Amino acid sequence: MSATNLATPVVITPSRGRGRGLLRTLLGTPLGIAAVTSVAIVLLLALLAPVIWGDAADAYHTDALRQGPSAEHLAGTDSLGRDILLRVLVATRLSVGLALGATAIAVTLGLLLGTLPAVAGRRVGRFVAAAIDVAVAFPALLLAIFFAVIFGVGEVGTMVALGVAGGPWFARLTLTLSATVASRDFVAAARVNGVSRGRILLRHVLPNIGEPLAINATLGAALNLLAFAGLSFLGIGVQAPSYDWGRLLNEGLNGIYVNPWAAIAPGVAIVLAGLAFNLTGELAAQVIGRRTREKAPREPLPGPDDAPALPVIEHGGGDDERETLLDVRDLWVRFPSGGRWVAPVRGIDLRLHAGESVGVVGESGSGKSLTALAIAQLLQEPAAVAARTLRFDGHDLRDSSSRQTRAALADSLAMIFQDPMSSLNPAMRVGPQLAEVATAHHGASRRGALAQAVQQLSAVRIPDPERRARQYPHEFSGGMRQRAMIGIGLMGTPRLLIADEPTTALDVTVQRQVLELLSAVRAEADSALLLISHDIAVVAGMCERVVVMYAGVVVEDLPVAELLAGPRHPYTRALLAALPDMETPRERPLATIPGRPPAPAELTGGCPFAARCAVASDRCREQEPPLATLADTGAGHRVACWHPQAGAVGAADVKTETEAPR
Amino acid sequence: MSVLELRGLTVRYGHGSSAHQAVDGVDLTVAEGSIVGLVGESGSGKSTLGKAAVGLVAPSGGEILLDGADALRKRRRGERRPIQMVFQDPYSSLNPRMTIGEAIAEGMRGAGGRASRRAEVARLLDLVRLDPALAGRLPSDLSGGQRQRIAVARALAARPDVIIADEITSALDVSVQGALLNLVRELQRQLGLSLLFISHNLAVVRYVSDAIAVMRDGRIVEQGSTERLLAQPTDPYTRTLLESVPRFARVTEVPR
């Protein structure tokens, strides 16, 4: 098979060298520049200072004993008339070198010990892990002093002592990090393939824990620098005639009333060098952990930020006379990414009537969840939300900072998320979590609120609600938790329920029960429902109307009856054709949609579906079609397509995968 | 072509009174060159069963036989591993620090020099319909669907007789799911593989499988040919499962 008849076009986003990106981000902030430069200076001094000033620092000036600062000796001289500033500079090599040496010993020892459980058998592993845990419990400095006595007083002895004392800590870190990596499926795959333990460690585990280890080693070096200075100061570390900062500090302190600079100079050196290592470690941790926030790009925001608000529509468009509950027009969500704005949601129009149920379907990355979060005002910086209209129940959400609007949102909008385990507080009993809503929003008494909570649990068909209210979320099954979540949502008097993939984490049998419950309680409370799901069958069963999203825009908005009879947009049709059900003919290959949706940064201006569409023309590739009603559709059916299709969905709606002959 | 047999397979987690029987005396046969679908809800033990079959979980009882011989006997280093597995989450099943080519080559056995390995990687990538030029890329450059094809290629690199596919499409979107299912079915036929296809999605299982086994609480409650089991389910749980599949009466052209 040649590359030309590949079934799926391979789209490769250019990969960026990670290391280079790291350095660039490090140097991108003033703090980063300061940290990297100061470490560079410290290391340069450690390398060069003894070579340049080594002899001068040892020269006796018998005419200038114990002098204060002068033009000749900027930090004065010691009891033998040696220049203190030069001695501080020269001492950089020994101070930093010993600290790095101790860190190297600690890291090596830590890696050896920490990876032993992974290489050795299970029993040895458990023993080593327990031994590490015990060793970590001892204070490192105390251990170091103890070891220093064993290994002998002096620089090498102290270095080994500090290294050995730091080993257990790194071993514990290595152990924890490797356990996380080892639980991932690629390690399981390697085990299935019979890859040896040693190779798994070298090829799969270590490369994936290198970064956090390196950061902690940098931070450890800063600590060792301080520890070493302390030990030398106490007389345990470096012995005369050698000198490091700790020893200089000790000597300087004797004559502090004659020349304070003799103590201040080495002290400042210790603080500065320690800070340099510490800052660099912290910054690297931030960059690697992606804790740094992207700065807002300079370029203008795409979207309707300065556009005037549109006139308010009180009653639903078309032939629907129900009150308009939610009116969203031209909604944009933008994120800074690599110095540019990308827009995963690009101008969504969405309107819900009171009591209406609308489903939003789309693949991952289509922007459906972001749309829901933007409506519920749950998106935070660096996301930038803007819309020409964003009204809910008579309140303008564009001005969501006002207390009134927030109170209205809290009262009449409820949100149900996919994973009930992460939206319920695991440390709080379920009953009080429901009761909290009543006390916070309706000023109910504690006892009254709890009674209300029990009543609510029974309303969401949880058997034995009194006992269940006293249980913690982990005692509930997945389906029960989602019921409790729905219960929390309905504690207020919500006019709108937004459910984001509420049953995706559940089994089919439980899914059906939860969906039935959602339908029933919604009908009782007469709330509107915005159901976000990747599952078109679920949405079709629950909603009156379906909004199909693709690459951040609505491509079709239609009544469910028309979705079943034959939608007009090629993407909707392809989605339906590709969905296997209990009647799909088994002897034929499944219909597929070749390729993948474009990422927000890859959009070129034409119809986002054009590259995967069976009927796309040049116009589709150049001009993005607007969402509009067609001549032959009702006002309730809008399509964004230059070549809308008609009739029942069939094989012609997909670019069928051609099987290459072999 | 090979047959995989599980006889009285039992897997127990924990000890003493807190022990939990995840798989409880399961008898299951994946016939030569056939696809057996294993359905059940989460916690039913279907994934544990799959892990036991490839030796990732030690069974506490029963036998796992490949063509009548113990499938989990100790193998020498470099010896072929005839049972392979494709995992659910393509974002967790590929090492982010290893290139695609290295990941696939790791499963190969006996292939000699570097050139022959590279040629074999290219062949496998071609087999799963990916550009062989991807071999030098890292997984982060690929989409979920492409990653899952790599995972299939890695499993095939060991030249297996049996593949355990554990929820291989549940992390994928509908539009890529179909392409992967087509590929798996075609490769299975072309290479004469036996396949244990684990999924909670009955529509998907029905489409790929020759036979279906329904699992609940560690036991197989019903098994049989796909046609028979779907048309005349005898176990009440199978019936509940069938009724729970969301259906909607879309109008489609009758396939000619």
Interface residues (C-beta under 8 A of the other chain):
Chain A: M1 A3 L6 A7 T8 V10 V11 I12 T13 S15 R184 D185 F186 A188 A189 A190 R191 V192 N193 G194 V195 S196 R203 H204 P207 N208 E363 S364 G478 D507 V508 T509 V510 Q511 R512 H534 D535 I536 A537 V538 A540 G541 L563 L564 A565 G566 A574 L575 L576 A577 A578 L579 P580 D581 M582 T584 P585 R586 R588 P589 L590 A591 T592 I593 P594 R596 A648 V649 G650 A651 E657 E659 R662
Chain B: E41 S42 K51 V54 G55 L56 R75 R77 G78 E79 R81 I83 Q84 M85 F87 Q88 D89 S92 S93 L94 N95 P96 R97 M98 A103 E106 G107 D126 R129 L130 D131 P132 A133 L134 R137 L138 S140 D141 S143 G144 G145 Q146 A151 R154 A158 D173 V174 S175 V176 Q177 G178 A179 L181 N182 R185 E186 Q190 H200 N201 L202 A203 V204 R206 Y207 T226 L230 T240 L241 L242 E243 S244 V245 P246 R247 F248 A249 R250 V251 T252 E253 P255
